[in-house]
C-alpha cells in the first residue's frame, strides 16, 4: 500500500530528547526541522537524526498514532518502539480504522 502518511521520531544527542511528529511529506518535513531556526522545539539543537519512522495507511491513522506516542510521555516507550517491532504492529492494528 502506497502512502505518504508518516509518523517520525527524531533524536538529539545534545539535548538527549526525542521529537515525535507526523507528516504527509517526510523529506520536506525533515529538512524543515534540520534547517528552520524558527521551529519552537527542534531549533534548540542542530543534531537531529531520524530515530524511528512508521509508514501509515492514512492521515487519520498517522495522527492518532502520533497522539498516542506523545501521550505516553516516555523516553523508554519511544526506545522500545525500536527494540520491539511488535509494539508498532499493535499500534498500526489499533488505529487501522481511524
C-alpha positions in Angstrom: 0.0 0.0 0.0 1.5 3.3 -1.1 1.2 6.1 1.5 2.6 9.5 2.3 1.5 9.5 5.9 4.4 9.1 8.2 4.9 9.3 12.0 8.5 10.0 12.7 10.7 10.4 15.8 13.8 12.5 15.8 16.6 12.3 18.4 19.1 14.9 19.5 22.1 13.7 21.4 22.9 17.3 22.5 19.5 17.6 24.2 19.1 13.8 24.9 15.5 14.4 23.7 13.1 12.9 21.2 10.7 14.8 19.0 7.6 13.0 17.6 5.8 14.3 14.6 3.5 13.5 11.7 3.8 14.5 8.0 2.5 13.6 4.6 5.8 14.6 3.0 8.6 13.2 5.1 11.6 14.6 3.2 10.4 18.1 3.2 9.4 18.0 6.9 12.8 16.5 7.9 14.6 19.3 6.0 12.3 21.8 7.8 13.4 20.5 11.2 17.1 20.4 10.3 17.2 23.9 8.8 14.4 26.0 10.2 15.5 28.2 13.0 12.0 29.3 13.9 10.6 25.9 14.8 9.9 26.1 18.5 11.3 22.8 19.7 13.7 21.5 17.1 15.5 24.8 16.8 17.0 24.1 20.3 19.6 21.7 18.7 21.2 21.2 15.3 22.0 17.5 15.6 18.5 15.9 15.0 18.7 12.5 13.5 15.9 10.2 12.4 15.4 7.7 15.2 12.3 5.9 14.0 9.7 6.1 11.2 6.3 4.5 10.8 4.5 4.4 7.4 0.8 4.7 8.0 -2.2 3.7 5.8 -3.9 7.1 6.2 -3.5 10.5 7.5 -6.0 9.8 10.3 -4.1 6.7 11.4 -0.9 8.6 11.5 -2.3 11.5 13.5 -3.8 9.0 16.0 -0.5 7.1 16.4 1.4 10.4 16.8 -1.0 11.4 19.5 -0.7 8.1 21.2 3.1 8.2 21.3 3.1 11.8 22.6 0.6 11.0 25.3 2.9 8.2 26.6 5.4 10.9 27.6 8.0 8.3 27.9 11.6 8.1 26.5 11.6 4.4 27.3 8.4 3.8 25.3 10.0 5.5 22.3 13.2 3.5 22.7 11.1 0.3 23.0 9.5 1.1 19.6 12.8 0.4 18.0 13.6 -2.6 20.2 10.2 -4.3 19.9 8.6 -4.1 16.4 5.5 -5.8 17.7 4.6 -2.5 19.5 4.5 -0.7 16.2 2.4 -3.5 14.7 -0.1 -3.3 17.6 -0.4 0.4 17.1 -1.0 0.0 13.4 -3.7 -2.5 14.1 -5.2 -0.5 16.9 -5.6 2.6 14.8 -6.3 1.0 11.4 -9.9 2.0 11.2 -9.3 5.7 12.2 
